[in-house]
Amino acid sequence: MSKTNKIMMLLACAAAVLPYAVQAQEAAAEAEVSAVANLAVPSAYVWRGMTVEDDVVLQPDFGVTKGGFYVGWWGNMTLNDDITGHEMEFTEHDITVSYATECPLTGAAVTFGLVNFDFPNIGLEDAEGNVSLVNDTREAFVTASFTDIVLAPTVTANYDFKEANGFYFNFGVSHSLELDEKVSLALAASVGVADSDWGSYYFGEVSSGFNDYSVSATLPIALCENLTLTPGVQYVGLLEDAKDAVDASADSLYYGDTEKFLGSVKLSDASSGPPPPI
């Protein structure tokens, strides 16, 4: 499938809900602007099964919502000098712009948008010894969440249209249990699937198939009306060709890690309103 056809597929998904999105936008025109800020401290930075940094990092984010529209920033800050040569430097900035609405045909909450991934302060050295920054890249995505169904299944299609020129899909389920008036237990699991273009960009020559899996448990604790502390644990791993590529890399790809146990703690402040739609 050509790059143009792949982009058209995502645009078609968005177009299918646009008439309803416009109606929802008009209904929410008077909605107040709301904001949310988080600071997460995970024991490592793992993205779609890939260990990007094998040490504790800081991951702040901030988002603003009005109606179904959302604009947000997310960052990853290294605490040591292993990645950039300096401590306390950002290694990634992500900007997300999205719109969320409800599909009247399925009842699913549908979000579509764009993400720009930027990687400052990370240099790559070629065979001649020349150092250049890692290229930024961009993805378009469509997410459908069925919150009224048992296990609240979620399906997301991501298309990288700048560097990888390929698709990555994620299928997830989750369940929340209220343990106390201010404490709940959230359980989640997901599996990722990639086409050969996306997989080959990140792992070398691989075929389409399963890419990664994740299971997690978090314990949101309401400290006060707008402040939440969330400790959590997560077990993630790579699958099939992606796992084989990292196993064969002699630790040169993603620290050689094909599975990892993570701990984290996150502080969330939603003093200006509810969390963003994604």
VEXTOR-477454 format. One record per residue: residue number from 1; residue in one letter; chain; x, y, z of N, C-alpha, C in turn. Coordinates in nm, 2 decimals. Layout:
// residues N
  nr rest kette    nxx    nyy    nzz   caxx   cayy   cazz    cxx    cyy    czz
 NUM    a     A      X      Y      Z      X      Y      Z      X      Y      Z
...
This chain:
// residues 278
  nr rest kette    nxx    nyy    nzz   caxx   cayy   cazz    cxx    cyy    czz
   1    m     A   0.08  -0.12   0.00   0.00   0.00   0.00   0.09   0.12   0.00
   2    s     A   0.06   0.22  -0.09   0.14   0.34  -0.10   0.12   0.43   0.02
   3    k     A   0.22   0.52   0.04   0.21   0.62   0.15   0.08   0.70   0.14
   4    t     A   0.05   0.74   0.02  -0.07   0.83   0.00  -0.20   0.75   0.04
   5    n     A  -0.21   0.62   0.00  -0.32   0.54   0.04  -0.34   0.52   0.19
   6    k     A  -0.22   0.51   0.25  -0.23   0.49   0.40  -0.28   0.62   0.47
   7    i     A  -0.24   0.73   0.42  -0.29   0.86   0.48  -0.43   0.87   0.45
   8    m     A  -0.48   0.83   0.33  -0.62   0.84   0.29  -0.71   0.76   0.38
   9    m     A  -0.65   0.64   0.42  -0.73   0.55   0.51  -0.76   0.62   0.64
  10    l     A  -0.66   0.69   0.70  -0.68   0.76   0.83  -0.77   0.88   0.81
  11    l     A  -0.76   0.95   0.70  -0.85   1.06   0.67  -0.99   1.02   0.65
  12    a     A  -1.01   0.90   0.59  -1.15   0.84   0.58  -1.21   0.81   0.71
  13    c     A  -1.13   0.76   0.81  -1.18   0.73   0.94  -1.22   0.86   1.01
  14    a     A  -1.14   0.97   0.99  -1.18   1.09   1.05  -1.30   1.15   0.99
  15    a     A  -1.31   1.14   0.85  -1.42   1.20   0.78  -1.55   1.13   0.82
  16    a     A  -1.55   1.01   0.85  -1.67   0.93   0.89  -1.74   0.99   1.01
  17    v     A  -1.66   1.05   1.10  -1.72   1.11   1.22  -1.73   1.26   1.22
  18    l     A  -1.68   1.32   1.12  -1.68   1.47   1.11  -1.82   1.53   1.13
  19    p     A  -1.92   1.48   1.06  -2.05   1.54   1.07  -2.10   1.54   1.22
  20    y     A  -2.07   1.43   1.29  -2.11   1.43   1.43  -2.02   1.51   1.51
  21    a     A  -1.89   1.52   1.47  -1.80   1.60   1.55  -1.84   1.75   1.54
  22    v     A  -1.89   1.79   1.43  -1.93   1.93   1.42  -2.05   1.96   1.51
  23    q     A  -2.15   1.86   1.51  -2.26   1.88   1.60  -2.22   1.88   1.75
  24    a     A  -2.12   1.79   1.78  -2.07   1.79   1.92  -2.00   1.92   1.96
  25    q     A  -1.93   1.97   1.86  -1.85   2.10   1.88  -1.95   2.21   1.91
  26    e     A  -2.06   2.22   1.83  -2.16   2.33   1.85  -2.22   2.31   1.99
  27    a     A  -2.25   2.19   2.03  -2.31   2.16   2.16  -2.22   2.20   2.27
  28    a     A  -2.09   2.19   2.25  -1.99   2.22   2.35  -1.93   2.36   2.34
  29    a     A  -1.98   2.44   2.25  -1.92   2.57   2.22  -1.91   2.65   2.35
  30    e     A  -2.00   2.64   2.44  -2.00   2.72   2.56  -1.91   2.65   2.67
  31    a     A  -1.85   2.54   2.65  -1.77   2.47   2.75  -1.65   2.55   2.79
  32    e     A  -1.62   2.55   2.92  -1.51   2.62   2.97  -1.38   2.56   2.93
  33    v     A  -1.27   2.64   2.92  -1.14   2.58   2.90  -1.09   2.51   3.03
  34    s     A  -1.04   2.39   3.02  -0.99   2.31   3.13  -0.85   2.27   3.10
  35    a     A  -0.78   2.24   3.21  -0.64   2.20   3.20  -0.60   2.10   3.30
  36    v     A  -0.50   2.02   3.27  -0.45   1.92   3.36  -0.30   1.91   3.34
  37    a     A  -0.23   1.89   3.46  -0.08   1.88   3.46  -0.04   1.75   3.53
  38    n     A   0.06   1.68   3.48   0.10   1.56   3.55   0.26   1.56   3.56
  39    l     A   0.31   1.50   3.66   0.45   1.47   3.67   0.47   1.32   3.71
  40    a     A   0.52   1.24   3.61   0.54   1.10   3.63   0.69   1.07   3.65
  41    v     A   0.72   0.98   3.74   0.86   0.94   3.76   0.86   0.78   3.75
  42    p     A   0.88   0.73   3.63   0.90   0.59   3.61   1.04   0.54   3.63
  43    s     A   1.06   0.41   3.66   1.19   0.36   3.68   1.27   0.34   3.55
  44    a     A   1.21   0.35   3.44   1.27   0.35   3.30   1.17   0.41   3.20
  45    y     A   1.23   0.45   3.09   1.14   0.50   2.98   1.13   0.39   2.87
  46    v     A   1.01   0.33   2.87   0.98   0.22   2.77   0.86   0.26   2.69
  47    w     A   0.88   0.26   2.55   0.78   0.31   2.46   0.75   0.19   2.36
  48    r     A   0.63   0.15   2.36   0.58   0.04   2.27   0.68  -0.08   2.27
  49    g     A   0.72  -0.11   2.40   0.81  -0.23   2.42   0.95  -0.20   2.41
  50    m     A   0.99  -0.08   2.36   1.13  -0.05   2.34   1.19   0.03   2.46
  51    t     A   1.29  -0.02   2.52   1.36   0.05   2.63   1.44   0.17   2.58
  52    v     A   1.38   0.29   2.59   1.45   0.41   2.54   1.55   0.46   2.63
  53    e     A   1.53   0.45   2.76   1.62   0.49   2.86   1.61   0.39   2.98
  54    d     A   1.72   0.33   3.02   1.72   0.23   3.12   1.75   0.28   3.26
  55    d     A   1.68   0.39   3.30   1.71   0.45   3.43   1.59   0.54   3.46
  56    v     A   1.58   0.58   3.59   1.47   0.67   3.63   1.47   0.80   3.55
  57    v     A   1.35   0.84   3.51   1.34   0.96   3.43   1.22   1.04   3.49
  58    l     A   1.22   1.17   3.45   1.10   1.26   3.48   1.02   1.28   3.35
  59    q     A   0.89   1.27   3.36   0.80   1.28   3.25   0.69   1.38   3.28
  60    p     A   0.71   1.51   3.27   0.60   1.60   3.29   0.51   1.62   3.17
  61    d     A   0.39   1.65   3.18   0.30   1.68   3.07   0.20   1.78   3.11
  62    f     A   0.14   1.85   3.01   0.04   1.95   3.04  -0.05   1.96   2.92
  63    g     A  -0.18   1.97   2.95  -0.28   1.97   2.84  -0.39   2.07   2.86
  64    v     A  -0.45   2.12   2.76  -0.56   2.22   2.77  -0.67   2.16   2.68
  65    t     A  -0.80   2.17   2.73  -0.91   2.12   2.66  -1.02   2.22   2.65
  66    k     A  -1.09   2.24   2.54  -1.21   2.31   2.52  -1.30   2.24   2.43
  67    g     A  -1.42   2.20   2.49  -1.51   2.12   2.41  -1.44   1.98   2.39
  68    g     A  -1.43   1.94   2.27  -1.36   1.82   2.23  -1.22   1.84   2.19
  69    f     A  -1.18   1.97   2.18  -1.04   2.00   2.13  -0.94   1.99   2.24
  70    y     A  -0.82   1.94   2.21  -0.72   1.92   2.31  -0.58   1.95   2.25
  71    v     A  -0.50   2.03   2.32  -0.36   2.05   2.28  -0.28   2.02   2.40
  72    g     A  -0.17   1.94   2.38  -0.09   1.90   2.50   0.05   1.88   2.46
  73    w     A   0.13   1.89   2.57   0.28   1.87   2.56   0.32   1.77   2.66
  74    w     A   0.41   1.68   2.62   0.47   1.57   2.70   0.62   1.57   2.68
  75    g     A   0.69   1.56   2.79   0.84   1.56   2.78   0.90   1.44   2.86
  76    n     A   1.02   1.41   2.82   1.10   1.31   2.89   1.24   1.37   2.93
  77    m     A   1.27   1.38   3.06   1.39   1.44   3.10   1.48   1.33   3.17
  78    t     A   1.61   1.32   3.12   1.70   1.23   3.17   1.76   1.29   3.30
  79    l     A   1.79   1.20   3.40   1.85   1.25   3.52   2.00   1.22   3.53
  80    n     A   2.06   1.14   3.43   2.20   1.12   3.43   2.26   1.17   3.29
  81    d     A   2.38   1.15   3.27   2.45   1.20   3.15   2.47   1.09   3.05
  82    d     A   2.41   0.97   3.06   2.43   0.86   2.97   2.38   0.89   2.83
  83    i     A   2.27   0.96   2.81   2.21   0.98   2.68   2.26   1.10   2.61
  84    t     A   2.26   1.21   2.68   2.30   1.34   2.62   2.44   1.39   2.66
  85    g     A   2.50   1.33   2.75   2.63   1.38   2.80   2.61   1.48   2.91
  86    h     A   2.49   1.52   2.95   2.46   1.61   3.06   2.34   1.56   3.14
  87    e     A   2.34   1.59   3.26   2.23   1.56   3.35   2.12   1.66   3.33
  88    m     A   2.00   1.61   3.37   1.88   1.70   3.37   1.86   1.77   3.23
  89    e     A   1.85   1.69   3.13   1.82   1.75   2.99   1.71   1.67   2.93
  90    f     A   1.63   1.74   2.86   1.51   1.68   2.79   1.57   1.60   2.67
  91    t     A   1.52   1.48   2.65   1.55   1.40   2.54   1.43   1.38   2.44
  92    e     A   1.32   1.43   2.48   1.20   1.42   2.40   1.10   1.52   2.43
  93    h     A   1.04   1.58   2.33   0.92   1.67   2.34   0.82   1.62   2.24
  94    d     A   0.69   1.60   2.29   0.58   1.55   2.21   0.47   1.66   2.22
  95    i     A   0.42   1.70   2.10   0.31   1.79   2.10   0.19   1.72   2.03
  96    t     A   0.08   1.72   2.10  -0.04   1.65   2.05  -0.16   1.75   2.03
  97    v     A  -0.22   1.74   1.91  -0.34   1.82   1.88  -0.45   1.71   1.84
  98    s     A  -0.56   1.72   1.91  -0.67   1.62   1.88  -0.81   1.67   1.90
  99    y     A  -0.90   1.59   1.85  -1.04   1.62   1.87  -1.11   1.50   1.91
 100    a     A  -1.20   1.50   2.01  -1.27   1.39   2.06  -1.42   1.41   2.05
 101    t     A  -1.49   1.30   2.01  -1.64   1.31   2.00  -1.69   1.17   2.02
 102    e     A  -1.82   1.16   2.00  -1.88   1.03   2.02  -1.95   0.98   1.89
 103    c     A  -1.92   0.86   1.85  -1.98   0.80   1.73  -2.12   0.76   1.77
 104    p     A  -2.23   0.81   1.71  -2.37   0.78   1.74  -2.40   0.64   1.69
 105    l     A  -2.33   0.58   1.60  -2.36   0.45   1.55  -2.32   0.34   1.64
 106    t     A  -2.20   0.36   1.70  -2.14   0.25   1.79  -2.14   0.29   1.94
 107    g     A  -2.16   0.42   1.97  -2.15   0.47   2.10  -2.00   0.48   2.15
 108    a     A  -1.91   0.46   2.06  -1.77   0.47   2.10  -1.72   0.61   2.11
 109    a     A  -1.63   0.64   2.20  -1.57   0.77   2.21  -1.45   0.77   2.11
 110    v     A  -1.46   0.86   2.01  -1.36   0.86   1.90  -1.27   0.98   1.91
 111    t     A  -1.14   0.96   1.91  -1.05   1.07   1.91  -0.95   1.06   1.79
 112    f     A  -0.93   1.17   1.72  -0.84   1.17   1.61  -0.75   1.29   1.62
 113    g     A  -0.62   1.27   1.58  -0.53   1.39   1.59  -0.40   1.36   1.54
 114    l     A  -0.30   1.45   1.57  -0.17   1.44   1.52  -0.07   1.46   1.64
 115    v     A   0.04   1.39   1.63   0.15   1.40   1.73   0.28   1.43   1.66
 116    n     A   0.35   1.53   1.71   0.49   1.55   1.67   0.59   1.51   1.77
 117    f     A   0.68   1.42   1.74   0.78   1.37   1.83   0.92   1.44   1.80
 118    d     A   0.97   1.51   1.89   1.10   1.58   1.87   1.20   1.53   1.97
 119    f     A   1.32   1.51   1.93   1.43   1.45   2.01   1.55   1.54   2.03
 120    p     A   1.54   1.64   2.11   1.65   1.73   2.13   1.77   1.67   2.21
 121    n     A   1.89   1.71   2.19   2.00   1.67   2.27   2.05   1.53   2.25
 122    i     A   1.99   1.46   2.16   2.03   1.32   2.13   2.11   1.31   2.00
 123    g     A   2.23   1.28   2.00   2.31   1.28   1.88   2.34   1.13   1.84
 124    l     A   2.35   1.11   1.71   2.39   0.98   1.65   2.51   1.00   1.57
 125    e     A   2.61   0.91   1.58   2.73   0.92   1.51   2.74   0.82   1.40
 126    d     A   2.77   0.86   1.27   2.77   0.77   1.16   2.91   0.71   1.15
 127    a     A   2.93   0.63   1.04   3.06   0.56   1.02   3.18   0.65   1.00
 128    e     A   3.15   0.77   0.96   3.26   0.87   0.94   3.29   0.96   1.06
 129    g     A   3.21   0.93   1.17   3.23   1.00   1.29   3.15   1.13   1.30
 130    n     A   3.06   1.16   1.20   2.98   1.28   1.20   2.86   1.26   1.30
 131    v     A   2.83   1.36   1.38   2.72   1.35   1.48   2.61   1.44   1.43
 132    s     A   2.49   1.38   1.43   2.37   1.46   1.40   2.25   1.42   1.49
 133    l     A   2.16   1.52   1.51   2.05   1.49   1.60   1.95   1.39   1.54
 134    v     A   1.89   1.32   1.63   1.79   1.22   1.58   1.67   1.30   1.52
 135    n     A   1.63   1.25   1.40   1.52   1.31   1.33   1.39   1.31   1.41
 136    d     A   1.32   1.42   1.40   1.18   1.42   1.46   1.09   1.35   1.36
 137    t     A   0.98   1.30   1.42   0.88   1.24   1.33   0.74   1.27   1.37
 138    r     A   0.64   1.23   1.29   0.50   1.27   1.32   0.41   1.15   1.29
 139    e     A   0.30   1.15   1.37   0.20   1.04   1.35   0.06   1.10   1.35
 140    a     A  -0.02   1.04   1.27  -0.17   1.07   1.27  -0.23   0.95   1.34
 141    f     A  -0.33   0.97   1.42  -0.39   0.86   1.50  -0.54   0.87   1.50
 142    v     A  -0.61   0.76   1.52  -0.75   0.75   1.54  -0.77   0.65   1.65
 143    t     A  -0.85   0.69   1.76  -0.87   0.60   1.87  -1.02   0.58   1.89
 144    a     A  -1.07   0.46   1.91  -1.21   0.43   1.95  -1.21   0.36   2.08
 145    s     A  -1.28   0.42   2.18  -1.29   0.36   2.31  -1.43   0.33   2.34
 146    f     A  -1.46   0.20   2.38  -1.59   0.15   2.41  -1.61   0.14   2.57
 147    t     A  -1.63   0.25   2.63  -1.63   0.26   2.78  -1.75   0.19   2.84
 148    d     A  -1.85   0.17   2.76  -1.98   0.11   2.82  -1.98  -0.04   2.80
 149    i     A  -1.87  -0.10   2.75  -1.86  -0.24   2.73  -1.77  -0.30   2.84
 150    v     A  -1.80  -0.43   2.87  -1.71  -0.49   2.97  -1.56  -0.49   2.93
 151    l     A  -1.48  -0.45   3.02  -1.33  -0.43   3.00  -1.30  -0.31   2.92
 152    a     A  -1.39  -0.23   2.88  -1.37  -0.10   2.81  -1.26  -0.11   2.70
 153    p     A  -1.29  -0.19   2.60  -1.18  -0.21   2.50  -1.16  -0.08   2.42
 154    t     A  -1.03  -0.06   2.38  -0.98   0.05   2.31  -0.90   0.01   2.19
 155    v     A  -0.92   0.07   2.08  -0.84   0.04   1.96  -0.78   0.17   1.90
 156    t     A  -0.65   0.17   1.88  -0.59   0.29   1.82  -0.51   0.25   1.70
 157    a     A  -0.52   0.33   1.60  -0.44   0.31   1.47  -0.35   0.44   1.46
 158    n     A  -0.22   0.42   1.46  -0.12   0.52   1.44  -0.05   0.51   1.31
 159    y     A  -0.04   0.62   1.23   0.04   0.61   1.11   0.15   0.72   1.11
 160    d     A   0.27   0.67   1.11   0.39   0.76   1.10   0.41   0.80   0.96
 161    f     A   0.39   0.93   0.93   0.40   0.97   0.79   0.52   1.05   0.76
 162    k     A   0.62   1.05   0.85   0.74   1.13   0.82   0.87   1.04   0.81
 163    e     A   0.89   0.95   0.91   1.01   0.87   0.91   0.99   0.73   0.88
 164    a     A   0.90   0.66   0.96   0.87   0.52   0.95   0.78   0.49   0.83
 165    n     A   0.69   0.58   0.80   0.59   0.56   0.69   0.52   0.42   0.71
 166    g     A   0.48   0.40   0.83   0.41   0.27   0.85   0.31   0.28   0.96
 167    f     A   0.23   0.17   0.98   0.12   0.17   1.08   0.17   0.09   1.21
 168    y     A   0.12   0.14   1.32   0.13   0.07   1.45  -0.01   0.08   1.51
 169    f     A  -0.06  -0.04   1.55  -0.20  -0.05   1.61  -0.18  -0.10   1.75
 170    n     A  -0.27  -0.05   1.84  -0.27  -0.10   1.98  -0.42  -0.14   2.02
 171    f     A  -0.43  -0.25   2.08  -0.56  -0.30   2.13  -0.55  -0.32   2.28
 172    g     A  -0.63  -0.25   2.36  -0.62  -0.26   2.50  -0.76  -0.28   2.57
 173    v     A  -0.75  -0.33   2.69  -0.87  -0.35   2.78  -0.83  -0.30   2.92
 174    s     A  -0.93  -0.26   3.00  -0.90  -0.20   3.13  -1.02  -0.22   3.22
 175    h     A  -1.00  -0.22   3.35  -1.10  -0.23   3.45  -1.06  -0.16   3.57
 176    s     A  -1.16  -0.09   3.63  -1.13  -0.01   3.76  -1.22  -0.06   3.87
 177    l     A  -1.16  -0.07   3.99  -1.23  -0.11   4.11  -1.22   0.00   4.21
 178    e     A  -1.33   0.04   4.27  -1.33   0.14   4.37  -1.30   0.07   4.51
 179    l     A  -1.19   0.10   4.57  -1.15   0.03   4.70  -1.20   0.11   4.82
 180    d     A  -1.20   0.24   4.80  -1.24   0.33   4.90  -1.29   0.46   4.84
 181    e     A  -1.34   0.55   4.92  -1.40   0.68   4.86  -1.29   0.75   4.79
 182    k     A  -1.16   0.74   4.83  -1.06   0.82   4.76  -0.95   0.73   4.70
 183    v     A  -0.97   0.60   4.69  -0.87   0.51   4.64  -0.94   0.41   4.54
 184    s     A  -0.88   0.39   4.43  -0.93   0.29   4.33  -0.81   0.21   4.28
 185    l     A  -0.84   0.09   4.22  -0.74   0.01   4.16  -0.77   0.00   4.01
 186    a     A  -0.68   0.04   3.92  -0.70   0.03   3.78  -0.61  -0.07   3.72
 187    l     A  -0.67  -0.17   3.65  -0.59  -0.28   3.58  -0.61  -0.26   3.43
 188    a     A  -0.50  -0.29   3.36  -0.50  -0.27   3.21  -0.41  -0.36   3.14
 189    a     A  -0.44  -0.40   3.02  -0.35  -0.48   2.94  -0.37  -0.44   2.79
 190    s     A  -0.26  -0.46   2.72  -0.27  -0.42   2.58  -0.17  -0.50   2.49
 191    v     A  -0.19  -0.50   2.36  -0.10  -0.56   2.27  -0.08  -0.47   2.15
 192    g     A   0.04  -0.46   2.10   0.07  -0.38   1.98   0.10  -0.46   1.86
 193    v     A   0.05  -0.41   1.75   0.08  -0.48   1.62   0.13  -0.38   1.52
 194    a     A   0.23  -0.41   1.44   0.29  -0.32   1.35   0.31  -0.38   1.21
 195    d     A   0.30  -0.29   1.11   0.33  -0.34   0.98   0.48  -0.35   0.95
 196    s     A   0.52  -0.40   0.84   0.67  -0.42   0.82   0.74  -0.29   0.80
 197    d     A   0.68  -0.18   0.75   0.74  -0.05   0.73   0.77   0.01   0.87
 198    w     A   0.68   0.01   0.96   0.70   0.06   1.09   0.80  -0.02   1.17
 199    g     A   0.78  -0.15   1.17   0.87  -0.24   1.24   1.02  -0.23   1.19
 200    s     A   1.03  -0.22   1.06   1.17  -0.22   1.00   1.24  -0.09   1.04
 201    y     A   1.17   0.02   1.05   1.23   0.14   1.09   1.29   0.14   1.23
 202    y     A   1.22   0.07   1.32   1.27   0.06   1.46   1.36  -0.06   1.49
 203    f     A   1.34  -0.17   1.41   1.41  -0.29   1.45   1.50  -0.35   1.34
 204    g     A   1.50  -0.29   1.22   1.57  -0.35   1.11   1.47  -0.43   1.03
 205    e     A   1.52  -0.52   0.94   1.43  -0.59   0.85   1.34  -0.69   0.93
 206    v     A   1.21  -0.65   0.95   1.12  -0.74   1.02   0.99  -0.74   0.94
 207    s     A   0.91  -0.85   0.96   0.78  -0.86   0.89   0.67  -0.80   0.98
 208    s     A   0.55  -0.79   0.92   0.43  -0.75   1.00   0.40  -0.85   1.10
 209    g     A   0.34  -0.80   1.21   0.30  -0.89   1.32   0.29  -0.83   1.45
 210    f     A   0.28  -0.91   1.56   0.27  -0.86   1.69   0.41  -0.79   1.73
 211    n     A   0.40  -0.68   1.80   0.52  -0.60   1.83   0.55  -0.60   1.98
 212    d     A   0.45  -0.58   2.06   0.47  -0.57   2.21   0.35  -0.60   2.29
 213    y     A   0.36  -0.61   2.42   0.25  -0.63   2.51   0.28  -0.56   2.64
 214    s     A   0.17  -0.53   2.71   0.18  -0.46   2.84   0.07  -0.50   2.93
 215    v     A   0.10  -0.52   3.06   0.00  -0.54   3.17   0.04  -0.44   3.28
 216    s     A  -0.06  -0.38   3.34  -0.03  -0.28   3.44  -0.13  -0.27   3.55
 217    a     A  -0.09  -0.22   3.66  -0.18  -0.20   3.77  -0.15  -0.06   3.84
 218    t     A  -0.24   0.03   3.85  -0.22   0.15   3.92  -0.32   0.18   4.03
 219    l     A  -0.28   0.26   4.12  -0.36   0.28   4.24  -0.38   0.43   4.26
 220    p     A  -0.47   0.50   4.19  -0.50   0.64   4.21  -0.55   0.67   4.35
 221    i     A  -0.49   0.77   4.41  -0.53   0.81   4.55  -0.56   0.96   4.54
 222    a     A  -0.68   0.99   4.57  -0.72   1.13   4.57  -0.67   1.20   4.70
 223    l     A  -0.57   1.28   4.69  -0.51   1.35   4.81  -0.60   1.47   4.85
 224    c     A  -0.66   1.53   4.75  -0.76   1.64   4.78  -0.85   1.65   4.66
 225    e     A  -0.93   1.75   4.65  -1.03   1.76   4.54  -0.97   1.75   4.40
 226    n     A  -0.85   1.81   4.38  -0.80   1.82   4.25  -0.66   1.76   4.23
 227    l     A  -0.61   1.70   4.34  -0.47   1.65   4.34  -0.48   1.49   4.36
 228    t     A  -0.41   1.42   4.27  -0.41   1.27   4.28  -0.27   1.22   4.27
 229    l     A  -0.24   1.13   4.36  -0.11   1.06   4.36  -0.14   0.91   4.31
 230    t     A  -0.06   0.87   4.21  -0.09   0.74   4.15   0.04   0.66   4.14
 231    p     A   0.06   0.57   4.24   0.17   0.47   4.22   0.13   0.36   4.12
 232    g     A   0.22   0.29   4.06   0.18   0.19   3.96   0.30   0.09   3.93
 233    v     A   0.26  -0.02   3.88   0.36  -0.12   3.83   0.32  -0.16   3.69
 234    q     A   0.41  -0.20   3.61   0.39  -0.24   3.47   0.49  -0.34   3.43
 235    y     A   0.44  -0.44   3.35   0.53  -0.54   3.29   0.51  -0.53   3.14
 236    v     A   0.62  -0.51   3.07   0.61  -0.49   2.92   0.71  -0.58   2.85
 237    g     A   0.69  -0.61   2.73   0.78  -0.69   2.65   0.76  -0.68   2.50
 238    l     A   0.86  -0.72   2.43   0.85  -0.73   2.28   0.81  -0.87   2.24
 239    l     A   0.76  -0.88   2.12   0.71  -1.01   2.06   0.77  -1.03   1.92
 240    e     A   0.77  -1.16   1.89   0.80  -1.21   1.75   0.92  -1.14   1.69
 241    d     A   0.92  -1.09   1.57   1.04  -1.04   1.50   1.10  -0.92   1.58
 242    a     A   1.03  -0.84   1.65   1.09  -0.73   1.73   1.17  -0.79   1.84
 243    k     A   1.12  -0.89   1.91   1.20  -0.95   2.01   1.32  -1.02   1.96
 244    d     A   1.31  -1.09   1.85   1.43  -1.16   1.79   1.53  -1.06   1.74
 245    a     A   1.49  -0.94   1.69   1.59  -0.84   1.65   1.67  -0.78   1.76
 246    v     A   1.60  -0.76   1.88   1.67  -0.71   1.99   1.76  -0.81   2.06
 247    d     A   1.71  -0.94   2.06   1.80  -1.05   2.11   1.92  -1.06   2.03
 248    a     A   1.91  -1.04   1.90   2.03  -1.06   1.81   2.12  -0.94   1.80
 249    s     A   2.08  -0.83   1.87   2.16  -0.71   1.85   2.28  -0.69   1.94
 250    a     A   2.31  -0.79   2.03   2.42  -0.78   2.12   2.41  -0.65   2.20
 251    d     A   2.29  -0.62   2.25   2.26  -0.51   2.34   2.27  -0.38   2.27
 252    s     A   2.29  -0.37   2.14   2.30  -0.24   2.07   2.16  -0.18   2.05
 253    l     A   2.05  -0.26   2.05   1.92  -0.21   2.04   1.85  -0.21   2.17
 254    y     A   1.81  -0.09   2.22   1.72  -0.08   2.33   1.78  -0.15   2.46
 255    y     A   1.91  -0.14   2.47   1.98  -0.20   2.59   1.97  -0.35   2.59
 256    g     A   1.92  -0.41   2.48   1.91  -0.56   2.48   1.79  -0.61   2.55
 257    d     A   1.70  -0.52   2.60   1.59  -0.56   2.68   1.47  -0.59   2.59
 258    t     A   1.42  -0.72   2.61   1.30  -0.76   2.54   1.18  -0.77   2.64
 259    e     A   1.20  -0.76   2.77   1.09  -0.75   2.86   1.14  -0.67   2.99
 260    k     A   1.05  -0.61   3.05   1.09  -0.52   3.16   0.98  -0.50   3.26
 261    f     A   1.02  -0.50   3.39   0.93  -0.46   3.50   0.95  -0.32   3.54
 262    l     A   0.85  -0.24   3.54   0.86  -0.10   3.57   0.78  -0.06   3.70
 263    g     A   0.83   0.03   3.77   0.76   0.10   3.88   0.74   0.24   3.85
 264    s     A   0.64   0.31   3.90   0.62   0.45   3.87   0.54   0.52   3.98
 265    v     A   0.55   0.65   3.98   0.46   0.73   4.07   0.43   0.85   3.99
 266    k     A   0.30   0.90   3.99   0.26   1.01   3.92   0.17   1.11   4.00
 267    l     A   0.20   1.23   3.99   0.12   1.34   4.06   0.04   1.41   3.96
 268    s     A  -0.09   1.42   3.98  -0.18   1.49   3.88  -0.25   1.60   3.94
 269    d     A  -0.26   1.71   3.87  -0.33   1.83   3.92  -0.43   1.87   3.81
 270    a     A  -0.56   1.85   3.84  -0.67   1.89   3.75  -0.75   2.01   3.81
 271    s     A  -0.68   2.11   3.86  -0.75   2.21   3.93  -0.83   2.30   3.84
 272    s     A  -0.80   2.30   3.71  -0.88   2.38   3.62  -0.99   2.30   3.55
 273    g     A  -1.00   2.17   3.57  -1.11   2.10   3.51  -1.07   1.95   3.49
 274    p     A  -1.15   1.88   3.42  -1.13   1.73   3.40  -1.00   1.70   3.32
 275    p     A  -0.96   1.57   3.32  -0.84   1.54   3.24  -0.87   1.55   3.09
 276    p     A  -0.77   1.56   3.01  -0.79   1.58   2.86  -0.85   1.45   2.80
 277    p     A  -0.90   1.45   2.68  -0.97   1.34   2.62  -0.88   1.22   2.58
 278    i     A  -0.75   1.24   2.58  -0.66   1.13   2.54  -0.55   1.12   2.64
